[in-house]
């Protein structure tokens, strides 16, 4: 999921009751809920290295306890700094009946660990996926039930954080005593709403797969099917079907499974015939980009498009009597119509229609002359 959802989930985890067990609980939960995405720093090493390491070791069941430990260590440093500053000022902590709890490092580590694991669970729900059992099992797993940005979740979190604030303003107006741990019920409400949304989308996803299984969408026997989520609408899904000769996409609406237009697919526009396996394609698959992309891209399409310059990378100049070509990598999971730059144009490649695409220049069918993703060249 995108960072905002992770941060707000961590805030709700801390405020759901763990902040009554130890000081710094909400802070630790917020930091641990997002810390796994520090692997995005690999982008400084280039776009292919970013793809290789994003959702890597920090997004595993082995990495989560380490992420939690690092966060608790950072909080410990903050605590030591605050205590040192207090001692320099010559003060002793004032004991009040409504004072916040003391620091209990065991509870704090448990809070951080729960938040770190929540990051893995949230990332599993979308269709990018993660490898939770790496390095023992390198397989990618994806629930594909929630889009990477979900407005319904943002609304739940907005209610969870705004309502306690509004109620606090009302209490201050009437002179009521300030509550130390306001918002626990609203935080639990938001987390429960998230789980309910997952369950709802899981049911609709299963309904969509059943609809595809009982409808002849493709003109050939289907080898495998995937159903990808749209944002906000739990009834709308992007379907991908693979046959022996081609891929076909369709739009599925599970609101009324019996309606004639519940599955829409244009046999001309939504069919992508499998590209030829040329020497340049085989060479591109052996490059760094090719190996990383095919490891991650469960619906990857690799095609030789001829000598076409690509965004962010100058065309090669191989010299006389040498020839170059462009090999494109794309993943059909992200070939949504609303993300397409100009989907449906004749002769347009899958990579040009979808994000998270990659390109490799190949000279004479074997020589790697450059790799790029997202308009950035890998040096």
Buried (B, 14 or more C-beta within 10 A) or exposed (E): BBEEBBBBBBBBBBBBBBBBBBBBBBBBBBBBBBBBBEBBEBBEEBBBBBBBBBBBBBBBEEBBBBBBBBBBEBBBEEBEEEEEEEEEEEEEEEEEEEEBBEBBEEBBBBBBBBBBBBBBBBBBBBBBBBBBEBEEEEEBBBBBBBBBBBEBBBEBBEBBBEBBEEBBEEBEEEEEEEEEEBBBBBBBBBBEBBEEBBEBBBEBBEBBBEBBEEBEBBEEEBEEBBBBBBBEBBBBBBBBBBBEEBBBBBBBBBEEBEEEEBBEBEEEEBBBEBBEEBEBBBBBBEBBBBEBBBBBBBBBBBBBBEEEEBEBBEBBEBEEEEEBBBBBBBBBBBBBEEEBEEBEEEEEBBBBBBBBBBBBBBBBBEBBBBBBBBEBBBE
